[in-house]
Amino acid sequence: MNGEFNRIAQEFAHAQGLHPTDMQALIAILDAGADTDADAPDEPMTPGRLRRQLNLTSGAVTACLDRLERAGHIRRVRASGDRRVVHLEYAAQARGLAREYFRPLAHSTDAARGRFTPEELTVIVRFLREVNRELVLLRQHAD
């Protein structure tokens, strides 16, 4: 399943002229503020946080963000409370483009989900959360 998701994401990246790292960055920026990042839940994405999350150098993150900004996928926005802090935002037009591209994936996911009872889905979600938690712990112990 993860392999298929990655292939679909790579096809989107290729269609947009993006590098696979750019795609990982877009996903991280889109997910920022969701409960997906145990290190900084509900926090806006910053270049430093993105660097840590993707395990990249500062220069690599800057190059990635420059490409994404030039392509119109993201915006760098100064924090209102501290102008030295830069937040990364997924640009509205690019979000719409991604939504349209990935709409068939959402429909396929909904179709698969519809073949399970609510009780089965509860167990599946619990399993996936636990696997994800273990993978995060594995990665943290490797650091």
C-alpha positions as CSV (number, residue, x, y, z in Angstrom):
1,M,0.0,0.0,0.0
2,N,2.8,2.4,0.9
3,G,4.5,1.6,-2.3
4,E,1.4,2.4,-4.4
5,F,0.9,5.7,-2.5
6,N,4.5,6.5,-3.2
7,R,4.2,5.8,-6.9
8,I,1.1,8.0,-7.2
9,A,2.9,10.8,-5.3
10,Q,5.9,10.3,-7.6
11,E,3.7,10.6,-10.7
12,F,2.3,13.9,-9.3
13,A,5.8,15.1,-8.6
14,H,6.9,14.2,-12.1
15,A,3.9,15.9,-13.7
16,Q,4.7,19.0,-11.7
17,G,8.4,18.9,-12.5
18,L,9.2,18.3,-8.8
19,H,12.0,16.3,-7.2
20,P,10.8,13.5,-4.8
21,T,12.3,15.5,-1.9
22,D,10.0,18.4,-3.0
23,M,7.1,16.1,-2.7
24,Q,8.0,14.9,0.8
25,A,8.3,18.6,1.8
26,L,4.9,19.4,0.3
27,I,3.3,16.5,2.3
28,A,5.1,17.7,5.5
29,I,3.9,21.3,5.0
30,L,0.3,20.1,4.2
31,D,0.3,17.9,7.3
32,A,1.7,20.6,9.6
33,G,-0.7,21.4,12.4
34,A,-2.3,18.0,12.2
35,D,-1.6,15.4,14.8
36,T,0.9,13.6,12.5
37,D,4.1,15.2,13.9
38,A,4.7,14.0,17.5
39,D,7.5,16.5,17.9
40,A,5.4,19.5,17.2
41,P,1.7,18.9,17.0
42,D,-0.5,21.9,15.9
43,E,2.6,24.0,15.1
44,P,3.1,25.8,11.8
45,M,5.8,24.3,9.6
46,T,9.1,26.2,9.6
47,P,12.3,25.6,7.6
48,G,14.1,24.3,10.7
49,R,11.3,21.9,11.6
50,L,11.1,20.7,7.9
51,R,14.9,20.2,7.9
52,R,14.7,18.0,11.0
53,Q,11.6,16.1,9.8
54,L,13.2,15.3,6.4
55,N,16.7,14.9,7.8
56,L,18.2,17.3,5.3
57,T,20.9,20.0,5.5
58,S,20.0,23.6,5.8
59,G,21.2,24.2,2.2
60,A,19.1,21.3,0.9
61,V,16.0,22.6,2.6
62,T,16.6,26.1,1.2
63,A,17.1,24.8,-2.3
64,C,13.9,22.7,-2.0
65,L,11.9,25.6,-0.6
66,D,13.2,27.9,-3.4
67,R,12.0,25.3,-6.0
68,L,8.6,24.9,-4.4
69,E,8.1,28.7,-4.1
70,R,9.2,29.4,-7.7
71,A,6.7,26.7,-8.9
72,G,3.9,28.3,-6.9
73,H,3.4,25.4,-4.4
74,I,4.3,27.2,-1.2
75,R,4.6,30.6,0.4
76,R,7.1,31.8,3.0
77,V,5.2,33.9,5.5
78,R,6.8,35.9,8.4
79,A,5.2,35.1,11.8
80,S,3.3,38.1,13.1
81,G,4.6,37.7,16.6
82,D,8.3,37.4,15.6
83,R,9.2,38.6,12.1
84,R,12.4,36.5,12.3
85,V,10.4,33.3,12.2
86,V,9.3,32.0,8.8
87,H,6.2,29.8,8.4
88,L,5.7,27.7,5.3
89,E,2.2,27.6,3.8
90,Y,0.9,25.4,1.0
91,A,-0.3,27.9,-1.6
92,A,-4.1,27.9,-2.1
93,Q,-3.9,27.4,-5.9
94,A,-1.4,24.5,-5.6
95,R,-3.6,23.0,-2.9
96,G,-6.5,22.9,-5.4
97,L,-4.3,21.4,-8.1
98,A,-3.2,18.6,-5.7
99,R,-6.7,18.1,-4.5
100,E,-7.9,17.6,-8.1
101,Y,-5.0,15.3,-8.9
102,F,-5.5,13.1,-5.8
103,R,-9.3,13.0,-6.0
104,P,-9.3,9.6,-7.6
105,L,-7.1,8.3,-4.8
106,A,-9.6,9.7,-2.3
107,H,-12.5,8.0,-4.1
108,S,-10.6,4.6,-4.1
109,T,-9.9,4.9,-0.4
110,D,-13.5,5.7,0.3
111,A,-14.6,2.7,-1.8
112,A,-12.3,0.4,0.2
113,R,-13.4,1.8,3.5
114,G,-17.0,1.2,2.5
115,R,-16.4,-2.5,2.5
116,F,-15.7,-2.5,6.3
117,T,-18.0,-2.2,9.3
118,P,-17.4,0.7,11.7
119,E,-16.1,-1.8,14.2
120,E,-13.6,-3.2,11.8
121,L,-12.4,0.3,10.8
122,T,-11.9,1.1,14.5
123,V,-9.5,-1.9,14.8
124,I,-7.8,-1.1,11.6
125,V,-7.2,2.6,12.6
126,R,-5.9,1.4,16.0
127,F,-3.5,-1.0,14.3
128,L,-2.2,1.6,11.9
129,R,-1.6,4.1,14.7
130,E,0.3,1.5,16.7
131,V,2.4,0.6,13.7
132,N,3.1,4.2,13.1
133,R,4.0,4.8,16.7
134,E,6.5,1.9,16.6
135,L,8.0,3.2,13.4
136,V,8.5,6.7,15.0
137,L,10.1,5.1,18.0
138,L,12.4,3.0,15.8
139,R,13.5,6.1,13.9
140,Q,14.1,8.0,17.1
141,H,16.2,5.2,18.6
142,A,18.3,5.1,15.3
143,D,19.1,8.8,15.8
